[in-house]
Amino acid sequence: MKESFFHPVHIGNVTIPGNLFLAPLAGFTDKAFRSICLDRGASFTYSEMVSAEALARNSEKTRKLMERAENEKLFGIQIFLSNADTAKRAIPELLKADPTVIDINCGCPVPKVTKNGAGSALMKTPDVIKEIIKTIVGETDIPVTVKFRTGWDLNSINYLNFAESAIEGGASLLTMHGRTRSQGYSGEADWESIKNLKSNFDVPVIGSGNIFSAEDAFKMLETTGVDGVLFARGAMGNPFIFERTKNLLIGNESIVTNSMDIKIQTAWEHLSLAVHYKGEQTACREMKKQLCSYTKGEEGSAALRNRIVHAENLEEYRDIFKEYLP
Ligand SMILES: Cc1cc2nc3c(=O)[nH]c(=O)nc-3n(C[C@H](O)[C@H](O)[C@H](O)COP(=O)(O)O)c2cc1C
């Protein structure tokens, strides 16, 4: 009975048609990658994290991070900030981008972000997250959601208390990455805590951490009772994971192939979209790590990655990929 595990998710006044979410991933989830994932079954996508302070100062570069891809009807913008005053000042620019959902980053472990009290440092100040959410909810009907960790470190696990504050502030959905800030991204994610979070609150909960296959996603849904799953590193170079998961959950037997040919053809489509959105020079420079991720684990692919790293323009990429393209 896996069918019941694929279903819509209600976030405040918005209904997301499915529960397979693409994570916000700084440096990865730009318009091109989100578009590729949506075409392959992602139910919902988020921008890369956007500095609310930069938004308040009306930065052009930051505004670009909030643009939608052409196939992106629903779209979450994730912001990072450390206080309600910044939220208030950022809201006018944020609303111009017309997000479906506004998500607050309470999980980023990077010192540049946490030293100012933003990202995972907010785990230490549940009252501040409450004020931030209250401020945004007071200005717009767009649902506000939070993405957080289990705590700052293993000695200060406080996700229940933190979630309670966020909900008191008006949060419509909780996404929890089952690691503390000090764990970064390594080791097993703590799914027991995700299960515990879900059992304590009525708002929808999305689980994050260690979802690297369709089977992992199913296991997370089944064992923790969460409303949806968040694909992060498991989707990098592997947008096929969405369709595979959906097929597994709805009992569709058809096989989603990801032969080397399909992977490279998808990487090429991804690069072409990035060129469309960013122009050739920027796309060819920024896309290297994404393109490399498509071939990770494939036998004999190191030589291919070495060529990708040195490619400078679309023509050189075409030459590298040509034997795999139709
Ligand atoms: C390169 C990278 C960038 C990330 N950027 C963000 C981000 O901008 N905002 C955020 O909330 N989480 C970010 N995360 C965390 C992921 O969304 C996710 O919660 C985490 O990777 C755990 O899932 P996983 O173990 O399945 O990868 C990032 C993770 C990675 C590896």
The ligand as an SDF file (V2000), in Angstrom:
LIG
                    3D

 31 33  0  0  0  0  0  0  0  0999 V2000
   25.7300   22.2710   -1.4140 C   0  0  0  0  0  0  0  0  0  0  0  0
   24.5640   22.4110   -0.4700 C   0  0  0  0  0  0  0  0  0  0  0  0
   23.8760   23.6110   -0.4230 C   0  0  0  0  0  0  0  0  0  0  0  0
   22.7850   23.7660    0.4540 C   0  0  0  0  0  0  0  0  0  0  0  0
   22.1210   24.9480    0.4640 N   0  0  0  0  0  0  0  0  0  0  0  0
   21.0520   25.1040    1.2810 C   0  0  0  0  0  0  0  0  0  0  0  0
   20.2960   26.3220    1.2840 C   0  0  0  0  0  0  0  0  0  0  0  0
   20.5670   27.2770    0.5380 O   0  0  0  0  0  0  0  0  0  0  0  0
   19.2370   26.3980    2.1470 N   0  0  0  0  0  0  0  0  0  0  0  0
   18.8890   25.3630    2.9840 C   0  0  0  0  0  0  0  0  0  0  0  0
   17.9260   25.4710    3.7470 O   0  0  0  0  0  0  0  0  0  0  0  0
   19.5850   24.2090    2.9870 N   0  0  0  0  0  0  0  0  0  0  0  0
   20.6310   24.0480    2.1510 C   0  0  0  0  0  0  0  0  0  0  0  0
   21.2990   22.8490    2.1480 N   0  0  0  0  0  0  0  0  0  0  0  0
   20.8100   21.7250    2.9770 C   0  0  0  0  0  0  0  0  0  0  0  0
   19.8570   20.8090    2.1820 C   0  0  0  0  0  0  0  0  0  0  0  0
   18.6950   21.5110    1.7710 O   0  0  0  0  0  0  0  0  0  0  0  0
   19.4530   19.5270    2.9700 C   0  0  0  0  0  0  0  0  0  0  0  0
   18.6690   19.8920    4.0860 O   0  0  0  0  0  0  0  0  0  0  0  0
   20.6670   18.7490    3.4380 C   0  0  0  0  0  0  0  0  0  0  0  0
   21.6070   18.5910    2.3790 O   0  0  0  0  0  0  0  0  0  0  0  0
   20.2890   17.3680    4.0040 C   0  0  0  0  0  0  0  0  0  0  0  0
   19.8000   16.5160    3.0340 O   0  0  0  0  0  0  0  0  0  0  0  0
   20.6790   15.3300    2.3440 P   0  0  0  0  0  0  0  0  0  0  0  0
   21.4020   14.5900    3.4510 O   0  0  0  0  0  0  0  0  0  0  0  0
   19.6200   14.4600    1.6710 O   0  0  0  0  0  0  0  0  0  0  0  0
   21.6130   15.9940    1.3850 O   0  0  0  0  0  0  0  0  0  0  0  0
   22.3980   22.6930    1.3060 C   0  0  0  0  0  0  0  0  0  0  0  0
   23.1170   21.4820    1.2500 C   0  0  0  0  0  0  0  0  0  0  0  0
   24.1730   21.3280    0.3950 C   0  0  0  0  0  0  0  0  0  0  0  0
   24.9150   20.0120    0.3610 C   0  0  0  0  0  0  0  0  0  0  0  0
  1  2  1  0
  2  3  1  0
  2 30  2  0
  3  4  2  0
  4  5  1  0
  4 28  1  0
  5  6  2  0
  6  7  1  0
  6 13  1  0
  7  8  2  0
  7  9  1  0
  9 10  1  0
 10 11  2  0
 10 12  1  0
 12 13  2  0
 13 14  1  0
 14 15  1  0
 14 28  1  0
 15 16  1  0
 16 17  1  0
 16 18  1  0
 18 19  1  0
 18 20  1  0
 20 21  1  0
 20 22  1  0
 22 23  1  0
 23 24  1  0
 24 25  2  0
 24 26  1  0
 24 27  1  0
 28 29  2  0
 29 30  1  0
 30 31  1  0
M  END
$$$$
